[in-house]
Amino acid sequence: MGRGDIKTKKGKRFSGSYGKVRVRKEEVEQFVAKPKKEEVEVKAAPKKKTVAKKTTAKKATTKKKVTKKD
C-alpha cells in the first residue's frame, strides 16, 4: 500500500495516471467578463454667434405687359 500500489491514490500519483481512485477535476467553464464599452460623453458643439441680418426693402417687381398681335 505504497508508491507501487496502482489501486491507491499515492500509487496513481507516483505512476502519473488517473483512474477511479484518483479522478480528475471536471473543467468548469470560466466566466470571462466582456470588456466594458468606454462611455464617451458627447458634448454639445458650442453655439455660434449669429449676426442679425439687416433687412432690406425688396423692390417691387413689375410685370411686363405682353400684348398679343392678331
C-alpha positions as semicolon CSV with decimal commas, in nm:
position;residue;x (nm);y (nm);z (nm)
1;M;0,000;0,000;0,000
2;G;0,260;0,249;-0,101
3;R;0,402;0,406;-0,406
4;G;0,399;0,091;-0,611
5;D;0,035;0,007;-0,542
6;I;-0,161;0,106;-0,854
7;K;-0,500;0,092;-0,676
8;T;-0,425;0,375;-0,429
9;K;-0,408;0,750;-0,477
10;K;-0,045;0,751;-0,376
11;G;0,036;0,485;-0,633
12;K;-0,158;0,672;-0,901
13;R;0,033;0,990;-0,825
14;F;0,363;0,804;-0,840
15;S;0,287;0,648;-1,176
16;G;0,121;0,966;-1,306
17;S;-0,204;0,805;-1,409
18;Y;-0,566;0,874;-1,329
19;G;-0,845;0,630;-1,255
20;K;-1,145;0,563;-1,032
21;V;-0,949;0,626;-0,716
22;R;-0,778;0,943;-0,844
23;V;-1,039;1,119;-1,054
24;R;-0,954;1,434;-1,244
25;K;-1,142;1,750;-1,157
26;E;-1,400;1,845;-1,415
27;E;-1,317;2,159;-1,604
28;V;-1,563;2,429;-1,514
29;E;-1,640;2,694;-1,773
30;Q;-1,477;3,009;-1,651
31;F;-1,671;3,328;-1,676
32;V;-1,490;3,577;-1,891
33;A;-1,608;3,931;-1,844
34;K;-1,673;4,125;-2,161
35;P;-1,471;4,441;-2,190
36;K;-1,674;4,741;-2,090
37;K;-1,754;4,989;-2,360
38;E;-1,598;5,321;-2,294
39;E;-1,868;5,573;-2,229
40;V;-1,784;5,874;-2,436
41;E;-1,954;6,187;-2,317
42;V;-2,092;6,373;-2,613
43;K;-2,050;6,743;-2,564
44;A;-2,276;6,980;-2,749
45;A;-2,095;7,191;-3,004
46;P;-2,050;7,547;-2,888
47;K;-2,321;7,766;-3,031
48;K;-2,204;8,004;-3,298
49;K;-2,296;8,365;-3,256
50;T;-2,543;8,457;-3,522
51;V;-2,525;8,803;-3,660
52;A;-2,861;8,965;-3,713
53;K;-2,916;9,012;-4,083
54;K;-3,006;9,356;-4,199
55;T;-3,346;9,365;-4,355
56;T;-3,351;9,536;-4,686
57;A;-3,660;9,656;-4,861
58;K;-3,729;9,446;-5,167
59;K;-3,803;9,621;-5,486
60;A;-4,149;9,566;-5,613
61;T;-4,140;9,354;-5,922
62;T;-4,333;9,485;-6,212
63;K;-4,480;9,255;-6,469
64;K;-4,434;9,349;-6,825
65;K;-4,749;9,356;-7,019
66;V;-4,739;9,132;-7,317
67;T;-4,964;9,225;-7,597
68;K;-5,076;8,970;-7,845
69;K;-5,085;9,067;-8,201
70;D;-5,364;8,908;-8,407
